[in-house]
């Protein structure tokens, strides 16, 4: 890595910028990451992490997100003016556990802690965030980008090859690119949110409390030990509250919360607070030349459904591996056009999903309404992408794009999320080991899975794949439990025995069938093909000279 002259400048060091940085660093690309704030941001902010994002953190080896995150507590609402429970509900739709879905429980982790975790991972690569450093302007050419940065009033000219704008909805990157931010501002939906330390008689920390309703006046109070043993994330809403005025005064925040909870409250601290109106906007494209936007810099929307931060992280993960291959000279620059082509339909449909939930919430006054398994984000796909290849699906002209679908475990196409499978016996080593398919997938290489009845059936395919660059393409053979394996005959590829049949079931491979799957570095199925020729055809869409 050229750490002296990083080829990528990342503007904004929230989770989106940090994931972009970590993905590139794991791909061997050094980065410079800056944030205009002099100190790391505080506050829970968007705390919900859905299963697809948990998978991406797993691929990045950031296991603390799932480990330290807590399941969302059950919601308890009350009869007006009392602490008598009216009903209990869940913010999380029910999904049955499946071997193909290792993280089927969404987790809550505050953005403040998430940032700390991700920054620690960057430090393993001797990369740290430059706080208090602001991008003022940039100019780009065919060869690179010249940026003007400032820190403590001192100006610096910094030349780089690529810029990623993860600097939020008010950031400079999108504005300098001149990308329109199309959409609407919803004057009917204003929220004051923040973190508070308080205790209340009869206020059980096992529950996420709801008082009042979303229409007239209401309070959401979620316990979080990250803020303190008496810590809560609060949200105030409703047209009867003067939220603009409340947001200007700590005293008014305390007074309003106390007025909505019919019990004795002791306030200890207001840790952080912000107010916002719901904006529903997105760019018309995610890049211009050598400059990209991701996360809130590219799209903002209603917090209903909790898809925002998750979508931004998934933007960064989609872009990272592609930018790494292009910068290394292994892929043509046209590969970067697929970042826009694959993410634009996903985000467009995401705005529809979250706006539908918002409208139902505004109409019903119930914050937990309209939540379906689509929010798990496991059905998000890019089947429509020009760089995926499926030899088992007949192309249909004019087929509608359904980029934000609900996961259907009985159907699998190229462009879908690759399923997991546990209890895979890794043989051909000094000591056999049990692993998962997700244990093979990483952000810096493609994984070719060859499902075959026996090792002999896979040999020709493996031989043809030998020419692939091992630094960016790895292979594994997946055999049924009935196959006999002699360790001495093990090829250079990983050799896995599907002991419980989970892989054959998840990838819909029949007994006796030979089928090849190419898993992209972002955990998406790039190709489903019959054999080596199909795999080569797929790789010719990605790599130069294949």
C-alpha positions as CSV (number, residue, x, y, z in Angstrom):
1,X,0.0,0.0,0.0
2,X,1.2,3.5,-0.9
3,X,0.5,5.1,2.5
4,X,2.7,8.1,1.7
5,X,0.4,9.1,-1.2
6,X,-3.0,7.5,-0.6
7,X,-4.9,7.1,-3.9
8,X,-8.3,7.5,-2.3
9,X,-9.6,10.5,-0.2
10,X,-12.7,9.7,1.9
11,X,-14.6,12.7,3.1
12,X,-16.7,12.0,6.2
13,X,-15.9,9.5,8.9
14,X,-19.3,8.2,10.0
15,X,-20.0,4.5,9.5
16,X,-20.3,4.9,5.7
17,X,-16.9,6.5,5.3
18,X,-15.3,4.1,7.8
19,X,-16.7,1.0,6.0
20,X,-15.5,2.4,2.6
21,X,-12.1,2.9,4.2
22,X,-11.9,-0.5,5.8
23,X,-13.1,-2.3,2.6
24,X,-10.4,-0.5,0.6
25,X,-7.7,-1.1,3.2
26,X,-8.5,-4.8,3.2
27,X,-8.1,-4.7,-0.6
28,X,-4.6,-3.3,-0.2
29,X,-5.5,0.3,-1.1
30,X,-4.4,3.0,1.2
31,X,-6.8,5.8,2.0
32,X,-6.9,9.2,3.6
33,X,-10.1,9.8,5.6
34,X,-11.0,13.2,6.9
35,X,-13.9,14.7,8.9
36,X,-14.6,18.4,9.3
37,X,-15.8,17.9,12.9
38,X,-13.0,18.4,15.4
39,X,-14.3,15.6,17.7
40,X,-16.0,12.3,17.0
41,X,-19.8,12.6,16.9
42,X,-21.7,11.5,20.0
43,X,-25.2,10.1,20.2
44,X,-27.1,6.9,19.4
45,X,-28.6,8.3,16.2
46,X,-29.6,5.5,13.7
47,X,-29.0,2.5,16.0
48,X,-30.7,-0.4,14.1
49,X,-28.5,-2.8,12.3
50,X,-30.4,-5.2,10.0
51,X,-29.3,-8.8,9.1
52,X,-27.8,-8.0,5.7
53,X,-25.6,-5.3,7.3
54,X,-24.6,-7.7,10.0
55,X,-23.4,-10.1,7.3
56,X,-21.3,-7.3,5.7
57,X,-19.6,-6.5,9.0
58,X,-19.0,-10.3,9.3
59,X,-17.2,-10.3,5.9
60,X,-15.1,-7.3,7.1
61,X,-14.3,-9.3,10.3
62,X,-15.9,-6.6,12.4
63,X,-17.5,-9.1,14.7
64,X,-18.1,-6.7,17.6
65,X,-21.2,-5.2,15.8
66,X,-23.2,-8.4,16.3
67,X,-21.4,-9.2,19.5
68,X,-22.0,-5.9,21.3
69,X,-25.3,-5.0,19.6
70,X,-28.5,-5.8,21.6
71,X,-31.8,-7.1,20.2
72,X,-34.5,-4.5,20.1
73,X,-36.6,-4.8,23.3
74,X,-40.3,-5.3,23.0
75,X,-42.4,-2.1,22.7
76,X,-44.8,-1.4,25.5
77,X,-47.5,1.2,25.0
78,X,-49.8,2.5,27.7
79,X,-53.4,3.5,28.4
80,X,-53.5,7.3,28.2
81,X,-52.3,9.0,31.4
82,X,-51.3,5.8,33.1
83,X,-48.5,3.3,33.4
84,X,-51.0,0.5,32.8
85,X,-49.8,-1.4,29.7
86,X,-52.1,-1.2,26.7
87,X,-50.2,-3.6,24.4
88,X,-46.9,-5.0,23.6
89,X,-45.5,-5.2,20.1
90,X,-42.2,-5.5,18.2
91,X,-40.3,-3.1,16.0
92,X,-38.9,-6.2,14.3
93,X,-40.9,-8.4,12.0
94,X,-40.7,-12.1,12.7
95,X,-38.5,-14.3,10.6
96,X,-37.9,-17.9,11.3
97,X,-34.2,-18.9,11.9
98,X,-32.6,-20.6,8.9
99,X,-29.1,-22.1,8.4
100,X,-28.8,-19.8,5.4
101,X,-29.2,-16.7,7.6
102,X,-26.7,-16.6,10.3
103,X,-27.8,-13.3,11.7
104,X,-31.6,-13.4,11.8
105,X,-31.9,-11.1,14.8
106,X,-31.4,-7.4,14.1
107,X,-29.3,-5.6,16.6
108,X,-29.2,-2.1,18.2
109,X,-25.9,-0.4,18.5
110,X,-25.4,3.4,18.8
111,X,-23.5,5.2,16.1
112,X,-21.1,6.6,18.6
113,X,-20.0,3.1,19.6
114,X,-20.1,1.8,16.0
115,X,-17.7,4.6,15.0
116,X,-15.3,3.7,17.8
117,X,-15.3,0.0,16.7
118,X,-14.7,0.8,13.1
119,X,-11.9,3.3,13.8
120,X,-10.1,0.6,15.9
121,X,-10.2,-1.7,12.8
122,X,-8.7,1.1,10.6
123,X,-5.9,1.5,13.2
124,X,-4.8,-2.1,12.4
125,X,-3.8,-0.7,9.0
126,X,-2.1,2.3,10.5
127,X,-5.0,4.5,9.3
128,X,-6.6,7.1,11.5
129,X,-9.3,9.7,10.9
130,X,-8.1,13.3,10.5
131,X,-10.6,15.2,12.6
132,X,-11.1,18.9,12.0
133,X,-10.0,18.6,8.4
134,X,-12.5,20.0,5.8
135,X,-12.7,19.6,2.1
136,X,-13.2,23.1,0.6
137,X,-13.1,22.3,-3.1
138,X,-11.8,19.9,-5.7
139,X,-11.1,19.7,-9.4
140,X,-10.8,16.5,-11.4
141,X,-9.2,15.5,-14.6
142,X,-8.8,12.1,-16.5
143,X,-5.7,11.4,-14.3
144,X,-6.9,12.3,-10.8
145,X,-8.5,14.8,-8.4
146,X,-6.9,17.9,-6.9
147,X,-8.5,18.9,-3.6
148,X,-8.2,21.9,-1.3
149,X,-8.3,20.9,2.4
150,X,-8.2,23.1,5.5
151,X,-7.4,22.3,9.1
152,X,-7.2,25.0,11.8
153,X,-7.2,27.7,9.2
154,X,-4.3,26.2,7.3
155,X,-4.9,25.3,3.7
156,X,-3.4,22.3,1.9
157,X,-3.5,21.1,-1.7
158,X,-3.8,17.3,-1.8
159,X,-3.6,15.3,-5.1
160,X,-5.3,11.9,-5.2
161,X,-6.8,9.5,-7.7
162,X,-10.3,9.1,-6.3
163,X,-12.7,10.8,-3.9
164,X,-15.6,9.2,-2.0
165,X,-18.1,11.7,-0.5
166,X,-19.6,10.2,2.7
167,X,-20.1,13.6,4.1
168,X,-23.8,13.6,4.7
169,X,-26.8,15.4,3.2
170,X,-25.3,18.8,3.8
171,X,-21.9,17.8,2.6
172,X,-19.7,19.5,0.0
173,X,-18.9,16.6,-2.3
174,X,-22.4,16.2,-3.9
175,X,-22.9,20.0,-4.1
176,X,-19.5,20.5,-5.8
177,X,-20.4,17.7,-8.3
178,X,-23.6,19.6,-9.1
179,X,-25.7,16.5,-8.5
180,X,-29.4,17.3,-8.1
181,X,-30.9,16.1,-4.8
182,X,-34.4,15.4,-5.9
183,X,-37.4,14.8,-3.6
184,X,-39.4,16.5,-0.9
185,X,-39.3,17.9,2.7
186,X,-42.1,16.6,4.8
187,X,-43.4,19.5,7.0
188,X,-45.9,17.1,8.6
189,X,-43.1,15.1,10.3
190,X,-40.7,16.7,12.7
191,X,-38.8,14.9,15.5
192,X,-36.6,15.9,18.4
193,X,-34.3,13.0,19.3
194,X,-31.4,12.5,21.6
195,X,-29.8,10.6,24.5
196,X,-30.9,11.2,28.1
197,X,-30.0,9.8,31.5
198,X,-33.1,9.5,33.7
199,X,-34.9,7.2,36.2
200,X,-38.6,6.8,36.6
201,X,-40.7,4.9,39.2
202,X,-42.0,1.8,37.4
203,X,-40.1,2.4,34.2
204,X,-38.9,-1.1,33.4
205,X,-35.6,-1.2,31.3
206,X,-36.7,-4.4,29.7
207,X,-39.0,-2.4,27.5
208,X,-39.0,0.2,24.7
209,X,-41.6,2.5,26.0
210,X,-44.2,4.5,24.0
211,X,-46.3,7.2,25.5
212,X,-49.0,9.1,23.5
213,X,-49.0,8.7,19.7
214,X,-47.2,10.0,16.6
215,X,-50.0,12.3,15.5
216,X,-50.8,14.6,18.5
217,X,-48.0,14.2,21.0
218,X,-45.8,11.3,21.8
219,X,-42.6,10.0,23.3
220,X,-40.4,7.0,22.4
221,X,-38.0,5.9,25.1
222,X,-35.5,3.0,24.4
223,X,-33.2,1.8,27.1
224,X,-29.5,1.8,26.2
225,X,-26.6,1.0,28.5
226,X,-24.2,2.6,26.1
227,X,-25.4,6.0,27.3
228,X,-25.3,4.8,31.0
229,X,-27.1,2.5,33.4
230,X,-29.9,5.1,33.4
231,X,-29.5,5.9,29.7
232,X,-32.3,6.1,27.1
233,X,-32.6,7.2,23.5
234,X,-35.7,9.4,23.3
235,X,-37.8,10.8,20.4
236,X,-40.4,13.5,20.8
237,X,-43.1,13.9,18.1
238,X,-46.6,15.2,17.4
239,X,-48.2,18.3,16.0
240,X,-49.3,19.6,19.4
241,X,-45.7,20.0,20.5
242,X,-43.6,23.0,19.6
243,X,-40.6,20.9,18.6
244,X,-38.6,23.8,17.3
245,X,-38.8,25.5,20.6
246,X,-38.3,22.3,22.6
247,X,-35.1,21.6,20.7
248,X,-33.6,24.9,21.9
249,X,-33.9,24.1,25.6
250,X,-32.6,21.3,27.8
251,X,-35.2,22.4,30.4
252,X,-38.0,22.2,27.9
253,X,-36.9,18.7,26.8
254,X,-37.0,17.5,30.4
255,X,-40.3,19.2,31.0
256,X,-41.9,17.7,27.9
257,X,-40.7,14.2,28.6
258,X,-41.9,14.5,32.2
259,X,-45.4,15.6,31.0
260,X,-45.7,12.5,28.8
261,X,-44.7,9.9,31.4
262,X,-47.3,9.6,34.2
263,X,-44.8,8.7,37.0
264,X,-42.1,10.5,39.0
265,X,-39.0,11.2,36.9
266,X,-35.5,12.1,38.0
267,X,-33.4,13.7,35.2
268,X,-29.6,13.3,35.5
269,X,-28.2,14.4,32.2
270,X,-29.1,15.3,28.6
271,X,-26.1,13.7,26.7
272,X,-27.0,14.8,23.1
273,X,-30.0,16.2,21.2
274,X,-31.0,17.1,17.6
275,X,-34.1,17.9,15.8
276,X,-35.0,17.2,12.2
277,X,-37.8,17.3,9.6
278,X,-38.1,14.3,7.4
279,X,-36.5,14.7,4.0
280,X,-37.0,12.2,1.2
281,X,-34.4,12.9,-1.5
282,X,-31.8,11.1,-3.7
283,X,-29.3,11.9,-6.4
284,X,-29.8,11.0,-10.0
285,X,-26.4,9.3,-10.2
286,X,-23.9,8.2,-7.6
287,X,-20.7,9.4,-9.3
288,X,-19.1,11.8,-11.7
289,X,-15.7,10.9,-13.1
290,X,-13.4,10.0,-10.3
291,X,-15.7,11.2,-7.5
292,X,-18.4,9.2,-5.8
293,X,-21.1,9.8,-3.2
294,X,-22.5,7.3,-0.7
295,X,-24.9,7.2,2.2
296,X,-26.7,10.4,3.2
297,X,-24.6,12.3,0.7
298,X,-26.5,10.4,-1.9
299,X,-29.9,9.7,-0.3
300,X,-31.9,10.7,2.7
301,X,-35.3,9.5,3.8
302,X,-37.7,8.8,6.7
303,X,-36.1,7.0,9.6
304,X,-39.2,4.8,9.7
305,X,-37.9,1.3,8.9
306,X,-34.3,2.1,10.0
307,X,-32.9,1.5,6.5
308,X,-30.8,4.6,6.1
309,X,-27.4,3.9,7.8
310,X,-27.7,0.3,6.6
311,X,-28.2,1.4,3.0
312,X,-25.2,3.7,3.2
313,X,-22.9,1.0,4.5
314,X,-24.1,-1.2,1.7
315,X,-23.3,1.6,-0.8
316,X,-19.7,1.7,0.5
317,X,-19.3,-2.1,0.4
318,X,-20.6,-2.3,-3.2
319,X,-18.1,0.5,-4.3
320,X,-15.0,-0.6,-2.4
321,X,-14.1,-3.8,-4.1
322,X,-14.8,-2.4,-7.6
323,X,-12.6,0.7,-7.0
324,X,-9.8,-1.5,-5.6
325,X,-9.8,-3.7,-8.8
326,X,-9.8,-0.6,-11.1
327,X,-7.1,1.2,-9.2
328,X,-4.9,-1.9,-9.3
329,X,-5.3,-2.1,-13.0
330,X,-7.0,-5.5,-12.8
331,X,-10.4,-4.2,-14.1
332,X,-11.5,-1.6,-16.6
333,X,-12.7,1.7,-15.4
334,X,-16.2,0.9,-16.8
335,X,-16.6,-1.5,-13.8
336,X,-17.2,1.6,-11.6
337,X,-20.3,2.5,-13.7
338,X,-22.0,-0.5,-12.1
339,X,-21.8,1.1,-8.7
340,X,-24.4,3.6,-9.9
341,X,-26.3,1.1,-12.0
342,X,-26.7,-1.4,-9.1
343,X,-27.3,1.0,-6.3
344,X,-29.7,3.5,-7.9
345,X,-32.7,1.1,-8.3
346,X,-32.1,-0.3,-4.8
347,X,-32.2,3.2,-3.2
348,X,-35.1,4.3,-5.3
349,X,-37.2,1.4,-4.0
350,X,-35.9,1.9,-0.5
351,X,-37.3,5.4,-0.5
352,X,-40.7,4.0,-1.5
353,X,-40.6,1.3,1.3
354,X,-39.7,3.8,4.0
355,X,-42.1,6.5,2.8
356,X,-44.9,3.9,2.8
357,X,-44.2,3.1,6.4
358,X,-44.0,6.8,7.3
359,X,-47.4,7.5,5.7
360,X,-49.0,4.6,7.6
361,X,-47.4,5.9,10.8
362,X,-48.7,9.4,10.2
363,X,-52.2,8.1,9.5
364,X,-52.4,5.5,12.3
365,X,-50.2,7.2,14.9
366,X,-48.5,3.8,15.5
367,X,-44.7,3.7,15.1
368,X,-44.5,-0.1,14.7
369,X,-47.0,-0.3,11.8
370,X,-46.1,-1.6,8.3
371,X,-43.0,-3.5,9.2
372,X,-42.4,-6.6,7.1
373,X,-39.4,-8.9,6.6
374,X,-38.4,-6.7,3.6
375,X,-36.6,-4.6,6.2
376,X,-34.1,-7.4,6.9
377,X,-32.6,-6.3,3.5
378,X,-31.8,-10.0,2.6
379,X,-33.9,-9.8,-0.6
380,X,-32.0,-6.8,-2.0
381,X,-30.5,-7.9,-5.4
382,X,-28.9,-6.7,-8.6
383,X,-30.3,-9.4,-10.9
384,X,-30.6,-6.7,-13.5
385,X,-26.9,-5.8,-13.5
386,X,-24.9,-6.1,-16.7
387,X,-22.0,-7.8,-14.8
388,X,-24.0,-10.8,-13.4
389,X,-24.4,-14.0,-15.4
390,X,-27.0,-16.7,-14.9
391,X,-27.0,-19.7,-17.3
392,X,-30.0,-21.2,-15.6
393,X,-32.4,-18.3,-16.1
394,X,-33.9,-17.3,-19.4
395,X,-33.6,-13.6,-20.0
396,X,-37.0,-11.9,-20.2
397,X,-37.2,-8.5,-22.0
398,X,-38.9,-5.7,-20.1
399,X,-39.0,-7.7,-16.9
400,X,-39.6,-5.2,-14.0
401,X,-36.7,-4.6,-11.6
402,X,-37.6,-5.7,-8.1
403,X,-34.3,-4.6,-6.4
404,X,-35.8,-4.5,-2.9
405,X,-37.5,-7.8,-2.8
406,X,-38.4,-10.1,0.1
407,X,-36.0,-13.0,0.5
408,X,-37.4,-16.2,-1.1
409,X,-35.2,-19.1,0.0
410,X,-36.9,-21.3,-2.7
411,X,-35.5,-19.1,-5.5
412,X,-31.9,-18.1,-6.3
413,X,-30.5,-16.1,-9.2
414,X,-27.2,-14.4,-10.0
415,X,-27.4,-10.9,-8.5
416,X,-29.0,-12.3,-5.2
417,X,-27.3,-12.3,-1.8
418,X,-25.2,-15.5,-1.4
419,X,-26.7,-17.7,1.3
420,X,-24.7,-19.1,4.2
421,X,-24.3,-22.8,5.1
422,X,-23.0,-24.1,8.4
423,X,-21.4,-27.5,9.3
424,X,-19.1,-27.5,6.3
425,X,-16.3,-30.0,6.9
426,X,-13.0,-28.7,5.5
427,X,-10.9,-31.6,4.5
428,X,-7.5,-32.1,2.9
429,X,-5.7,-30.3,5.7
430,X,-3.5,-31.7,8.5
431,X,-6.5,-31.3,10.8
432,X,-10.1,-31.3,9.3
433,X,-12.0,-28.2,10.4
434,X,-15.7,-27.3,10.5
435,X,-16.5,-23.9,8.9
436,X,-19.3,-22.0,7.2
437,X,-19.6,-20.8,3.6
438,X,-19.5,-17.2,5.0
439,X,-16.2,-18.1,6.5
440,X,-14.8,-18.3,3.0
441,X,-16.1,-15.0,1.7
442,X,-14.0,-11.8,2.0
443,X,-14.1,-8.3,0.5
444,X,-10.8,-8.7,-1.5
445,X,-11.5,-11.7,-3.6
446,X,-14.1,-13.6,-5.6
447,X,-15.0,-17.1,-4.4
448,X,-15.8,-19.8,-7.0
449,X,-17.9,-22.6,-5.5
450,X,-17.9,-25.8,-7.5
451,X,-20.7,-28.0,-6.4
452,X,-20.0,-31.5,-7.8
453,X,-20.9,-35.1,-7.0
454,X,-17.3,-36.1,-6.6
455,X,-13.8,-34.4,-6.7
456,X,-13.2,-36.1,-10.1
457,X,-16.3,-34.2,-11.5
458,X,-14.8,-30.9,-10.3
459,X,-11.2,-31.5,-11.5
460,X,-11.6,-30.1,-15.1
461,X,-13.3,-27.0,-13.8
462,X,-10.6,-26.4,-11.2
463,X,-7.9,-26.8,-13.8
464,X,-9.5,-24.2,-16.1
465,X,-9.7,-21.8,-13.1
466,X,-6.0,-22.2,-12.4
467,X,-5.2,-19.3,-14.7
468,X,-7.1,-16.9,-12.5
469,X,-5.1,-14.5,-10.3
470,X,-5.1,-16.2,-6.9
471,X,-4.9,-12.8,-5.1
472,X,-8.4,-11.9,-6.3
473,X,-10.1,-15.3,-7.1
474,X,-10.2,-18.3,-4.8
475,X,-11.9,-21.7,-5.4
476,X,-13.7,-24.2,-3.3
477,X,-15.3,-27.6,-4.1
478,X,-18.5,-28.4,-2.3
479,X,-19.2,-32.2,-2.1
480,X,-22.3,-33.9,-0.8
481,X,-22.1,-35.8,2.5
482,X,-22.2,-39.1,0.5
483,X,-19.0,-38.4,-1.4
484,X,-15.9,-40.3,-0.5
485,X,-12.9,-38.1,-0.1
486,X,-9.2,-39.1,0.0
487,X,-7.2,-36.3,1.6
488,X,-4.2,-37.1,-0.6
489,X,-6.2,-36.3,-3.7
490,X,-7.2,-32.8,-2.4
491,X,-6.6,-30.0,-4.9
492,X,-5.2,-26.6,-4.3
493,X,-8.8,-25.3,-3.8
494,X,-10.6,-25.6,-0.5
495,X,-12.4,-28.9,-0.2
496,X,-15.7,-28.9,1.7
497,X,-18.1,-31.7,2.5
498,X,-21.6,-30.5,3.1
499,X,-22.2,-32.7,6.1
500,X,-25.8,-31.7,6.8
501,X,-26.9,-30.7,3.3
502,X,-27.3,-27.1,4.2
503,X,-25.2,-25.8,1.2
504,X,-26.9,-28.0,-1.3
505,X,-30.3,-26.9,0.1
506,X,-29.5,-23.1,0.2
507,X,-28.0,-23.0,-3.2
508,X,-30.7,-25.2,-4.7
509,X,-28.3,-27.8,-6.1
510,X,-29.7,-31.2,-6.8
511,X,-27.9,-34.5,-6.0
512,X,-25.7,-35.5,-8.9
513,X,-25.6,-32.0,-10.4
514,X,-22.5,-30.0,-11.2
515,X,-23.1,-26.3,-10.8
516,X,-20.7,-23.4,-10.4
517,X,-21.4,-20.2,-8.3
518,X,-19.1,-17.2,-8.3
519,X,-19.5,-15.1,-5.2
520,X,-18.4,-11.5,-5.5
521,X,-16.3,-9.8,-2.8
522,X,-19.5,-8.1,-1.5
523,X,-21.2,-11.4,-0.9
524,X,-23.5,-11.2,-3.9
525,X,-23.8,-14.1,-6.4
526,X,-22.0,-12.8,-9.5
527,X,-22.6,-15.9,-11.6
528,X,-24.5,-19.2,-11.6
529,X,-23.1,-21.3,-14.5
530,X,-22.6,-24.9,-15.7
531,X,-18.9,-25.0,-15.7
532,X,-15.5,-23.4,-16.5
533,X,-16.6,-21.6,-19.7
534,X,-19.4,-19.9,-17.9
535,X,-17.1,-18.8,-15.0
536,X,-14.6,-17.5,-17.6
537,X,-17.3,-15.6,-19.3
538,X,-18.3,-14.0,-16.0
539,X,-14.7,-13.1,-15.1
540,X,-14.3,-11.4,-18.5
541,X,-17.0,-8.9,-17.4
542,X,-15.0,-8.1,-14.3
543,X,-11.2,-8.4,-15.1
544,X,-9.0,-7.3,-17.9
545,X,-7.3,-10.0,-19.9
546,X,-9.4,-13.0,-18.8
